[in-house]
Amino acid sequence: MTLTKQLSAGCLKRIHVNQNLLRRAIKGEDVCPYTVQYKGKSHPCKSAIAHEGVEFVNSIHKPLSCGARLYGQTTGPVTLHL
């Protein structure tokens, strides 16, 4: 059974890959390498589906607070697979 969580449309959601967790997933660990930032909280997930357009941002010189420099963002609804 796959657990899902729906983030509603309206507020900005930023989706990025956590490199440390991605490396662990490649080695076979069961981790959630994606992080969705939404309303000041981080939501880890194994995959995310954006139901509307996603803008990909290259912010090399001004990363997010978590350190992400490349990420996608949308104001549309997003489904997280936990």
C-alpha positions, -999 to 999 in steps of 0.1 A, spaced: 0 0 0 15 33 -11 9 63 13 2 96 -4 -2 132 8 -19 160 -12 -5 195 -10 -32 219 -22 -29 246 -49 -22 282 -41 10 285 -21 45 280 -36 60 246 -34 97 239 -40 108 204 -50 144 193 -49 166 162 -44 186 158 -12 220 146 -25 230 128 7 198 108 8 200 101 -30 235 85 -24 221 63 3 191 53 -19 216 43 -47 233 20 -21 200 3 -15 186 20 16 149 28 19 150 66 22 130 95 8 154 115 -14 130 142 -25 121 172 -3 91 195 -9 92 228 9 57 241 15 44 267 40 77 268 59 79 230 64 99 203 46 80 172 34 103 143 25 90 118 -1 100 91 -25 84 108 -54 62 138 -62 37 146 -89 30 182 -98 -4 184 -114 3 218 -131 33 235 -146 66 234 -129 93 261 -133 129 248 -128 151 273 -111 189 276 -113 199 296 -82 237 288 -80 246 320 -62 216 322 -38 206 287 -27 176 278 -6 180 276 32 186 239 29 214 244 4 195 234 -28 207 254 -59 186 236 -85 149 230 -79 115 230 -94 87 252 -81 49 254 -86 18 269 -71 -3 240 -84 -13 209 -64 14 183 -57 9 147 -47 36 132 -25 43 94 -24 57 86 10 
